[in-house]
Amino acid sequence: MNIPYAKGNPYHELLYGTSGPYAPLGGARDLSQLAQYAAGRDSPVLHLHWDDRMFGRSDDGALNQTTGETLVQRLVAFKAAGGRIVWTIHNRRAHFERDAASFAWGRAQLCDLADLVHVHALHAARHMIDDWGVAPEKIRIIRHPSYLGAYEPADVTLQRPLPESVNRRFLFFGAMRGNKGISLLPEAIKRLAQHRPDFELLIAGKTLRRAMRRMQPVLDLPQVSVRDGFIPDGDVADIFGAGQVFLAPFGDFFTSGSVMLAQTFGLPVIGPDREEMRAITPLGNHDLLYGGQRPRPLVQMMKRLIDMPNDELQERREICLQFAVQTCSERICEAFTQAMRSLQS
């Protein structure tokens, strides 16, 4: 049983592969459906994800605590009936911190209740052990899967050529939150445009009002275009297929599905030189990561990519595609299936 919390994102199917059974509990944030899904199953397993959708979701601390206690009681009852809990950690803290105390309380409860804690990289494992006291034997490190085969046949993706363009095409994709580098991007793009007109930047995905206010100074530049709103699955391959380089000037992040998605389509990633970014990018492209969360290093790296010959960029592209194959669903779901089956031993 799985509570996805992410409509349209194929992450869950990629993680499970064909191992099944996979019974998504869509919209079951209150866990009230646990009993009916668990009934008649032999050692049912519940797979939890985004705990910030469960705890500390409103500005009312008292209501959050009451809601949180109800959720925990239902999880305790589920375990008492023979259920097991797998918990995937996607983030260090809540995406939108409305009530940090209630969120922390709920996360601490899950640290105790979870039978397995799935993380995508070593830095996440250390965080859960050192900062939250999770027993090391509960931890399973299993990489974030690439999206190869999710939006179009894998063979089509792997055979896509570097798109031709007189300008270097940069792509920024995903929900435009503060942790995505919005404080850095406007100044960097403005500086770049003053010296190098030969680039294009597409910002695609759901934008937030506050973030767009910060981006306003560069939105009128002829090099910048915006496609606001949810991107349908059928358009994903074309958007990434038209791009050449992915911008990920992230500030505070834990892992990134958008980085994995970009590399699936062969887009080398420009981002901060941090352990979190190195964990989700191939070694051969780590020299594209810049030091310091300031506009100047980002601008310098973008200039380097603008000046990079297409044959070298194609080599970088191949490194990304090889990484996507190495982290494809078939390989990742095998490791995840083994972790799930260990709960039945």
C-alpha positions in Angstrom: 0.0 0.0 0.0 1.3 3.4 -0.9 0.2 6.9 -0.2 1.7 8.8 -3.2 0.9 12.5 -2.4 2.2 13.4 -5.9 -0.3 13.3 -8.7 1.1 12.5 -12.1 4.7 11.9 -10.9 5.7 8.4 -12.1 8.3 8.1 -9.3 6.3 5.5 -7.5 5.8 3.2 -10.4 9.5 3.5 -11.3 10.5 2.6 -7.8 8.3 -0.4 -7.7 8.7 -1.6 -11.2 6.6 -4.7 -11.9 7.3 -6.1 -8.4 3.8 -5.2 -7.1 1.3 -5.4 -5.7 1.0 -1.7 -5.7 -2.2 -0.3 -4.3 -2.1 3.5 -4.2 -4.2 5.1 -1.5 -4.9 8.3 -3.3 -6.0 11.2 -1.1 -5.6 9.1 2.1 -3.8 11.8 4.1 -5.9 11.1 7.2 -5.0 7.3 7.0 -8.6 6.5 7.6 -8.5 3.9 4.8 -5.8 1.9 6.4 -8.1 -0.6 8.0 -10.0 -1.4 4.8 -6.9 -1.8 2.7 -5.2 -3.9 5.4 -8.2 -6.3 5.8 -7.5 -9.7 4.5 -3.9 -9.1 3.5 -1.0 -11.2 4.8 1.5 -8.9 6.5 0.4 -5.7 4.8 3.1 -3.0 4.2 2.4 0.7 4.1 4.8 2.9 2.2 4.8 6.5 3.4 6.4 9.5 1.7 5.9 13.2 2.4 5.5 13.6 6.1 5.0 17.4 5.7 1.7 16.5 4.1 0.8 14.7 7.3 2.2 16.9 10.1 2.2 20.7 10.7 0.1 21.4 7.6 -1.8 24.5 9.0 -1.0 27.6 11.0 -3.0 26.2 14.0 -0.5 24.4 16.2 -3.2 22.9 18.5 -5.1 21.6 15.5 -1.9 20.2 14.0 -1.1 18.4 17.2 -4.6 16.8 17.4 -4.5 15.8 13.8 -1.0 14.4 14.2 -1.9 12.3 17.2 -4.9 10.8 15.3 -2.6 9.8 12.4 -0.1 8.3 14.8 -2.8 6.3 16.6 -4.0 4.9 13.3 -0.4 3.9 12.4 0.1 2.3 15.8 -3.1 0.3 15.3 -2.0 -0.7 11.8 1.2 -2.1 13.2 -0.5 -3.8 16.1 -2.6 -5.7 13.5 0.5 -7.0 11.9 1.3 -4.2 9.4 4.8 -2.9 8.6 5.8 0.6 7.6 8.4 1.7 5.0 9.1 5.4 5.0 10.9 7.2 2.1 12.7 10.4 3.0 12.5 13.1 0.3 13.4 16.2 2.2 15.3 17.5 5.2 12.5 19.7 6.4 9.0 20.6 5.3 8.6 22.4 1.9 6.4 25.0 3.5 7.1 25.4 7.2 3.9 26.5 8.8 4.3 24.7 12.1 7.9 23.4 12.5 7.2 22.1 16.0 4.3 19.8 14.9 6.2 18.7 11.9 9.2 17.8 14.0 7.0 15.9 16.5 5.4 13.9 13.7 8.7 13.1 12.0 10.0 11.8 15.4 7.0 9.5 15.7 7.7 8.1 12.3 11.4 7.5 13.1 10.1 5.1 15.8 7.2 3.6 14.0 8.9 2.9 10.6 10.3 -0.6 10.1 12.5 0.6 7.2 13.6 4.1 6.4 14.5 4.5 2.7 16.9 7.3 1.6 18.4 8.1 -1.7 21.9 8.8 -0.7 24.5 8.6 2.0 24.1 12.2 3.2 20.4 11.5 3.8 21.3 8.4 5.8 23.7 10.3 8.0 21.0 13.0 8.6 18.4 10.5 9.7 20.8 8.7 12.0 22.7 11.7 13.5 19.8 14.3 13.6 16.8 12.0 14.2 18.2 9.0 16.0 17.0 6.4 13.5 18.7 3.0 14.1 21.2 2.4 11.4 19.9 -1.1 10.8 16.6 0.4 9.6 18.2 2.5 6.9 18.2 1.4 3.3 20.1 3.5 0.7 18.5 3.1 -2.7 19.1 5.6 -5.4 16.4 7.8 -6.9 15.4 6.2 -10.2 15.9 7.9 -13.5 12.8 8.5 -15.6 14.0 6.5 -18.5 11.0 4.9 -20.2 8.5 7.0 -18.2 7.5 9.6 -20.8 8.5 7.9 -24.0 10.2 4.6 -25.0 13.7 4.4 -23.6 15.2 3.7 -27.0 13.7 7.0 -28.3 15.2 9.0 -25.5 18.6 7.4 -25.8 18.8 8.1 -29.5 17.7 11.7 -29.3 20.5 13.9 -30.7 21.7 17.2 -29.2 19.1 19.7 -30.5 20.5 22.2 -32.9 20.4 25.9 -32.0 22.4 29.0 -32.7 22.1 29.8 -29.0 22.8 27.7 -26.0 19.5 26.5 -24.6 19.1 26.4 -20.8 16.1 24.9 -19.0 14.8 25.5 -15.5 12.0 23.0 -14.7 9.7 22.4 -11.7 7.8 24.2 -9.1 9.5 27.6 -8.5 10.1 27.6 -4.8 12.6 29.6 -2.8 14.9 26.6 -2.3 15.2 26.2 -6.1 17.6 29.2 -6.2 15.2 32.0 -7.0 17.2 34.4 -4.9 20.2 33.7 -7.2 18.7 33.3 -10.6 17.5 36.8 -11.4 20.8 38.5 -10.7 22.7 35.8 -12.5 20.6 35.9 -15.7 20.7 39.7 -15.7 24.5 39.7 -15.5 24.8 37.0 -18.2 22.5 38.9 -20.6 24.6 42.0 -20.3 27.6 40.2 -21.7 26.3 37.2 -23.7 23.1 37.5 -25.7 23.6 34.1 -27.3 21.6 32.0 -24.9 18.0 31.0 -24.3 16.3 30.2 -20.9 13.0 28.4 -20.6 11.4 28.4 -17.2 8.8 25.6 -17.2 6.5 24.5 -14.4 4.2 25.9 -11.7 5.3 29.3 -10.6 4.5 30.9 -7.2 3.6 34.5 -6.9 6.4 35.5 -4.6 9.0 33.7 -6.7 7.8 35.4 -9.8 8.0 38.8 -8.2 11.7 38.1 -7.6 12.1 37.0 -11.2 10.3 40.0 -12.7 13.5 42.0 -13.6 14.5 39.3 -16.1 11.2 38.1 -17.5 11.2 40.9 -20.1 14.6 39.8 -21.5 14.3 38.4 -25.1 16.4 35.4 -24.0 13.9 34.4 -21.3 10.5 32.6 -21.8 8.1 31.2 -19.2 5.7 28.3 -19.5 3.7 28.5 -16.3 1.5 25.8 -14.8 1.4 22.0 -14.7 3.2 20.4 -17.6 1.2 17.5 -19.0 3.1 14.2 -19.3 2.8 14.3 -23.1 4.8 17.5 -23.2 7.7 16.5 -20.9 9.8 14.7 -23.5 9.5 17.6 -26.0 10.4 20.2 -23.4 13.5 18.4 -22.3 14.3 17.2 -25.8 14.6 20.8 -26.9 16.9 21.8 -24.0 20.7 21.5 -23.9 21.7 22.3 -20.3 19.7 22.1 -17.1 19.9 24.9 -14.5 19.7 23.7 -10.9 21.0 26.6 -8.7 19.4 25.1 -5.7 19.9 26.4 -2.2 18.6 24.0 0.5 17.8 20.7 -1.0 18.0 17.0 -0.2 17.5 15.2 -3.5 16.0 16.3 -6.8 13.7 14.5 -9.2 14.0 17.3 -11.7 17.8 16.8 -11.9 17.2 13.1 -12.4 14.6 13.9 -15.1 17.0 16.3 -16.9 19.8 13.8 -17.0 17.4 11.2 -18.3 17.0 13.3 -21.4 20.8 14.0 -21.6 20.9 17.5 -20.2 24.1 18.2 -18.2 23.4 19.9 -14.9 24.8 23.2 -13.6 24.4 23.4 -9.9 26.2 24.0 -6.6 29.2 21.8 -5.8 27.6 20.2 -2.7 27.4 16.6 -1.6 23.7 16.5 -2.3 24.2 17.5 -5.9 27.2 15.2 -6.4 25.1 12.3 -5.2 22.6 12.7 -8.0 25.0 13.6 -10.9 27.6 11.5 -12.6 31.2 11.9 -11.7 32.2 12.8 -15.2 30.1 16.0 -15.1 31.1 17.1 -11.5 33.3 19.8 -13.0 30.1 21.6 -14.1 29.2 22.2 -10.4 30.2 25.6 -9.1 31.4 26.7 -5.7 29.6 29.2 -3.6 25.9 30.2 -3.7 26.5 33.5 -5.4 25.6 34.9 -8.9 29.1 35.2 -10.2 30.1 31.4 -10.1 26.8 30.6 -11.8 27.3 33.1 -14.5 30.8 31.9 -15.1 29.6 28.3 -15.5 26.8 29.4 -17.8 29.4 31.2 -20.0 31.5 28.1 -20.0 28.5 26.1 -21.3 27.7 28.7 -23.9 31.3 28.5 -25.2 31.5 24.7 -25.0 31.8 23.1 -28.5 28.8 21.0 -29.4 31.0 17.9 -29.7 32.1 18.3 -26.0 28.5 19.0 -25.0 27.5 15.8 -26.8 30.1 13.9 -24.7 28.6 15.4 -21.5 25.2 14.4 -22.8 26.3 10.8 -23.2 27.6 10.8 -19.7 24.1 11.8 -18.5 22.4 9.1 -20.6 24.7 6.4 -19.3 23.8 7.6 -15.7 20.1 7.3 -16.6 20.7 3.7 -17.7 22.6 2.9 -14.6 19.8 4.3 -12.4 16.9 3.0 -14.5 13.8 1.6 -13.0 14.7 -2.1 -13.6 17.8 -1.7 -11.5 16.4 0.5 -8.7 13.2 -1.5 -8.3 15.2 -4.7 -7.8 17.0 -3.2 -4.8 13.7 -1.8 -3.5 11.9 -5.1 -3.9 14.7 -6.8 -1.9 14.2 -4.3 0.9 10.5 -4.8 1.0 10.8 -8.6 1.1 13.2 -8.3 4.0 10.2 -7.2 6.1 8.6 -10.6 5.5 11.6 -12.6 6.8 
